[in-house]
Amino acid sequence: MYDVIIIGSGSAGYTAAIYSCRAGRKTLLIAGSIPGGQLMLTSDVENFPGFPESIVGPELMEQMRKQAERFGPEIVYDDASNVDFRSRPFNVTVGKKTYEGKTVIISTGANAKWLGIPSETKFRGHGVSSCATCDGYFFKEKDVVVVGGGDTAMEEATFLANITKKVTVVHRRDKLRASQIMQERSLKNPKIGFVWDSVVKEVLGDSNVTGVRSKNLKTGKEQLLKTDGVFVAIGYEPNTSIFKGQIDLDPKGYIITHKETETNVPGVFAAGDVRDFRYRQAITAASDGCKAAMDADRFIGEHYKN
């Protein structure tokens, strides 16, 4: 029987493990078969406090992992396959083994949706990104392409317009799907241009991105766009498939929380990008992990005598 079972690593999961263990709670961290979260795909991280010279994403996650290990949680490097939150203690299954916990913290994160072309994978972290807030600064006074037409894409384009020389939005339709206010903001911005009815077929470059090849879906005509970076902004998908029917999810699959990290099931908490579709930063995920661990600690104190 564990006091706290944490499902998922990344900055939210590792931070939750640190705080849970320091509170004296017997903690199990189910880190996943590929631990570390989205920062494992990130090159330089310049906006995480405490690293004035920047740090690469995998190294930052490695330091968080070592810090968490120092406080003694049990860690399982495999994926949770099933959960049962119908009664306490809660059950979490990994492979053929089922673990029991007084509380559960879900920090399974969300994955960016990608275009699915080989050249995108080749340059991911080296000119291709899914986060303008994370990587936009590296393209100061340069030309960039944003792929997408929803709120996420327009938010990215507007943010990048404040940093870069020019932003070109490539969208597969002839009008945006974004909210009216975001459409007006981006369409009126003189630094944002649009390539309509088009998709990116290939990212071009050698060691660095030099352009993209796009194709017009109506005419079939292809064109080359010179660019120094590509930001794919076609949405995110939270990793919540095993929680369907167990806790409340919104229409997009994100966990619905109340009072910061509480789910609709008392004793089950959520932290990081699995519930946060607005900020999606390592620092805010870490903050969530801290809050969730403190909330779990209080819950145990209020509901269990020992």
C-alpha positions as CSV (number, residue, x, y, z in Angstrom):
1,M,0.0,0.0,0.0
2,Y,1.4,3.3,-1.1
3,D,0.4,6.7,0.3
4,V,0.9,8.3,-3.2
5,I,1.1,6.8,-6.6
6,I,2.3,9.2,-9.3
7,I,1.6,8.2,-12.9
8,G,3.9,9.9,-15.3
9,S,7.3,11.6,-15.0
10,G,8.3,14.9,-16.7
11,S,8.7,18.0,-14.6
12,A,5.2,17.5,-13.0
13,G,5.8,13.9,-12.0
14,Y,9.3,14.4,-10.7
15,T,8.4,17.5,-8.7
16,A,5.4,15.6,-7.2
17,A,7.7,12.8,-6.2
18,I,10.2,15.2,-4.5
19,Y,7.4,16.9,-2.5
20,S,5.6,13.7,-1.6
21,C,8.7,11.9,-0.3
22,R,9.9,15.0,1.6
23,A,6.5,15.0,3.3
24,G,7.3,11.4,4.5
25,R,4.8,9.7,2.3
26,K,5.5,6.3,0.9
27,T,5.6,7.1,-2.8
28,L,5.5,5.1,-6.1
29,L,6.5,6.9,-9.3
30,I,5.3,5.1,-12.4
31,A,7.7,7.0,-14.7
32,G,6.7,5.3,-18.0
33,S,8.7,3.3,-20.5
34,I,10.0,6.6,-22.0
35,P,10.4,8.9,-19.0
36,G,11.0,12.6,-19.0
37,G,8.1,14.0,-20.9
38,Q,8.2,16.5,-23.8
39,L,11.5,18.1,-22.7
40,M,13.2,14.9,-23.8
41,L,12.6,16.2,-27.4
42,T,13.8,19.8,-26.6
43,S,17.3,21.1,-27.3
44,D,18.2,24.3,-25.4
45,V,16.0,25.3,-22.5
46,E,16.7,28.9,-21.6
47,N,13.6,29.8,-19.6
48,F,13.8,27.4,-16.7
49,P,14.9,29.3,-13.6
50,G,18.3,28.4,-12.2
51,F,20.1,27.8,-15.5
52,P,21.6,31.1,-16.6
53,E,23.6,29.4,-19.4
54,S,20.6,27.3,-20.6
55,I,20.4,23.6,-20.4
56,V,19.3,20.9,-22.9
57,G,16.0,19.3,-22.2
58,P,17.1,15.7,-21.6
59,E,19.8,17.0,-19.2
60,L,17.3,19.0,-17.2
61,M,15.1,15.9,-16.9
62,E,18.0,13.8,-15.9
63,Q,18.8,16.3,-13.1
64,M,15.1,16.2,-12.0
65,R,15.2,12.4,-12.0
66,K,18.3,12.3,-9.8
67,Q,16.8,14.8,-7.4
68,A,13.6,12.8,-7.1
69,E,15.6,9.6,-6.6
70,R,17.6,11.2,-3.8
71,F,14.4,11.3,-1.6
72,G,13.6,7.6,-2.1
73,P,10.5,7.0,-4.1
74,E,10.0,3.5,-5.6
75,I,10.3,4.0,-9.4
76,V,8.8,1.8,-12.1
77,Y,10.0,2.5,-15.6
78,D,7.0,1.1,-17.4
79,D,3.6,2.4,-18.5
80,A,0.4,2.2,-16.5
81,S,-2.1,0.1,-18.5
82,N,-5.2,0.3,-16.3
83,V,-6.6,2.2,-13.3
84,D,-9.6,1.6,-11.0
85,F,-10.7,4.8,-9.1
86,R,-14.1,3.4,-8.0
87,S,-13.1,3.0,-4.4
88,R,-10.1,3.4,-2.1
89,P,-7.5,2.2,-2.1
90,F,-7.1,3.0,-5.7
91,N,-5.6,0.4,-8.1
92,V,-3.1,1.1,-10.8
93,T,-2.0,-1.7,-13.1
94,V,1.4,-1.9,-14.7
95,G,2.0,-4.9,-16.9
96,K,0.9,-7.9,-14.8
97,K,1.2,-6.1,-11.4
98,T,-1.4,-4.0,-9.7
99,Y,-0.4,-1.4,-7.1
100,E,-2.7,0.1,-4.4
101,G,-2.6,3.7,-3.3
102,K,-4.4,5.9,-0.9
103,T,-4.0,8.8,-3.4
104,V,-3.0,9.1,-7.0
105,I,-1.4,12.0,-8.9
106,I,-1.8,11.9,-12.7
107,S,1.0,13.6,-14.6
108,T,1.0,11.8,-17.9
109,G,1.3,15.0,-20.0
110,A,0.2,15.7,-23.5
111,N,1.8,15.2,-26.9
112,A,2.0,17.7,-29.6
113,K,0.3,16.7,-32.8
114,W,2.9,16.5,-35.7
115,L,2.6,16.6,-39.5
116,G,4.0,13.1,-39.8
117,I,6.6,13.7,-42.5
118,P,10.2,12.4,-42.3
119,S,11.9,15.8,-42.7
120,E,9.9,17.1,-39.7
121,T,11.3,14.4,-37.5
122,K,14.8,15.0,-38.8
123,F,14.8,18.7,-37.8
124,R,12.7,18.4,-34.6
125,G,14.6,20.3,-31.9
126,H,16.9,21.7,-34.6
127,G,14.6,24.2,-36.4
128,V,11.3,22.4,-36.0
129,S,9.3,23.1,-32.8
130,S,5.9,22.8,-31.4
131,C,6.3,25.6,-28.8
132,A,6.9,29.3,-29.6
133,T,7.2,30.3,-26.0
134,C,9.9,27.7,-25.5
135,D,11.9,28.2,-28.7
136,G,10.9,31.5,-30.3
137,Y,13.8,33.4,-28.9
138,F,16.2,31.4,-31.0
139,F,14.7,32.9,-34.1
140,K,15.0,36.6,-33.1
141,E,14.9,38.7,-36.3
142,K,14.6,35.7,-38.5
143,D,11.8,34.3,-40.8
144,V,9.6,31.5,-39.5
145,V,6.6,29.4,-40.6
146,V,3.7,28.5,-38.4
147,V,1.5,25.5,-39.5
148,G,-2.1,25.5,-38.5
149,G,-5.2,27.7,-38.4
150,G,-6.7,27.4,-34.9
151,D,-6.3,29.4,-31.7
152,T,-3.0,27.6,-30.9
153,A,-1.5,28.5,-34.3
154,M,-2.7,32.2,-34.1
155,E,-1.4,32.5,-30.5
156,E,2.0,31.1,-31.7
157,A,2.1,33.4,-34.7
158,T,1.2,36.5,-32.7
159,F,3.8,35.7,-30.1
160,L,6.5,35.0,-32.7
161,A,5.6,38.3,-34.5
162,N,7.0,40.2,-31.5
163,I,10.3,38.4,-31.8
164,T,11.0,37.4,-35.4
165,K,11.3,39.3,-38.7
166,K,8.4,37.7,-40.4
167,V,5.8,35.0,-39.7
168,T,4.2,33.0,-42.5
169,V,1.2,30.9,-41.6
170,V,0.5,27.8,-43.7
171,H,-3.1,26.7,-43.4
172,R,-4.9,23.8,-45.2
173,R,-8.2,25.8,-45.6
174,D,-9.1,29.2,-47.0
175,K,-10.2,30.6,-43.7
176,L,-9.0,30.3,-40.1
177,R,-10.6,28.1,-37.5
178,A,-9.4,30.3,-34.6
179,S,-11.8,32.4,-32.5
180,Q,-12.8,35.7,-33.9
181,I,-10.6,37.8,-31.7
182,M,-7.6,35.7,-32.5
183,Q,-8.4,35.9,-36.3
184,E,-8.6,39.7,-36.2
185,R,-5.4,40.0,-34.2
186,S,-3.4,37.9,-36.5
187,L,-4.9,39.1,-39.8
188,K,-4.3,42.7,-38.9
189,N,-0.7,42.1,-37.8
190,P,1.6,43.4,-40.6
191,K,4.3,40.9,-39.7
192,I,2.1,37.9,-40.3
193,G,1.4,36.6,-43.8
194,F,-0.7,33.7,-44.9
195,V,-0.5,30.8,-47.4
196,W,-4.0,29.4,-47.8
197,D,-5.3,26.0,-48.9
198,S,-1.9,24.6,-48.4
199,V,0.0,21.9,-46.5
200,V,3.7,21.5,-45.7
201,K,5.1,18.6,-47.7
202,E,8.8,18.8,-46.7
203,V,11.1,20.7,-44.4
204,L,14.3,21.7,-46.3
205,G,17.8,22.2,-45.1
206,D,21.1,20.6,-44.2
207,S,22.2,21.1,-40.6
208,N,19.7,23.9,-40.2
209,V,16.3,24.6,-41.7
210,T,16.4,26.7,-44.8
211,G,12.8,26.5,-46.0
212,V,9.7,24.4,-46.6
213,R,8.0,23.0,-49.7
214,S,4.2,23.5,-49.5
215,K,1.5,22.3,-51.8
216,N,-1.8,24.0,-52.6
217,L,-4.6,21.5,-52.1
218,K,-6.9,23.1,-54.7
219,T,-4.5,23.7,-57.5
220,G,-1.8,21.1,-56.8
221,K,0.9,23.7,-57.2
222,E,3.9,23.5,-55.0
223,Q,6.0,26.4,-53.8
224,L,9.2,26.9,-51.8
225,L,9.1,29.2,-48.8
226,K,12.4,30.4,-47.3
227,T,12.4,30.1,-43.5
228,D,14.7,29.6,-40.6
229,G,12.3,27.7,-38.5
230,V,9.0,25.8,-38.5
231,F,6.4,25.8,-35.7
232,V,3.9,23.1,-35.9
233,A,0.7,24.3,-34.1
234,I,-2.0,21.8,-35.0
235,G,-2.9,21.0,-31.4
236,Y,-2.1,18.7,-28.6
237,E,-3.4,15.3,-27.4
238,P,-3.5,14.6,-23.7
239,N,-2.4,11.2,-22.5
240,T,-5.6,10.2,-20.8
241,S,-7.0,7.2,-22.7
242,I,-6.7,4.9,-19.6
243,F,-8.6,7.4,-17.5
244,K,-11.8,7.5,-19.6
245,G,-14.8,6.5,-17.5
246,Q,-12.8,6.8,-14.3
247,I,-12.5,10.6,-14.0
248,D,-14.1,13.6,-15.7
249,L,-12.4,14.7,-18.9
250,D,-13.3,17.7,-21.2
251,P,-14.3,17.1,-24.8
252,K,-10.6,17.3,-25.9
253,G,-9.6,14.7,-23.3
254,Y,-7.9,17.0,-20.8
255,I,-8.6,16.2,-17.1
256,I,-11.0,18.6,-15.5
257,T,-9.7,19.9,-12.1
258,H,-11.2,21.9,-9.3
259,K,-9.3,24.0,-6.7
260,E,-6.1,23.7,-8.7
261,T,-5.4,19.9,-8.9
262,E,-8.4,18.0,-7.5
263,T,-10.3,15.8,-9.9
264,N,-14.0,14.8,-9.4
265,V,-12.7,11.7,-7.6
266,P,-11.6,12.6,-4.0
267,G,-8.0,11.5,-3.6
268,V,-7.1,11.6,-7.3
269,F,-5.2,14.6,-8.4
270,A,-3.8,15.9,-11.8
271,A,-0.8,18.0,-12.6
272,G,0.9,19.5,-15.6
273,D,-0.1,19.4,-19.3
274,V,-2.6,16.5,-18.8
275,R,-4.9,19.2,-17.3
276,D,-3.3,22.5,-18.5
277,F,-4.0,23.3,-22.1
278,R,-3.2,27.0,-21.7
279,Y,0.4,27.4,-20.4
280,R,2.1,24.1,-21.2
281,Q,5.5,25.1,-19.7
282,A,7.9,23.0,-17.8
283,I,7.9,25.5,-14.9
284,T,4.1,25.5,-14.7
285,A,4.0,21.7,-14.8
286,A,6.6,21.6,-11.9
287,S,4.4,24.1,-10.0
288,D,1.4,21.8,-10.6
289,G,3.4,18.8,-9.3
290,C,4.2,20.6,-6.1
291,K,0.5,21.6,-5.6
292,A,-0.7,18.1,-6.3
293,A,1.7,16.5,-3.9
294,M,0.7,19.0,-1.2
295,D,-3.0,18.4,-1.9
296,A,-2.4,14.6,-1.7
297,D,-0.5,15.0,1.6
298,R,-3.4,17.0,3.1
299,F,-5.9,14.5,1.8
300,I,-4.1,11.6,3.5
301,G,-3.9,13.6,6.8
302,E,-7.6,14.3,6.7
303,H,-8.8,10.8,5.7
304,Y,-6.3,8.4,7.2
305,K,-5.2,8.1,10.8
306,N,-1.8,6.5,10.1
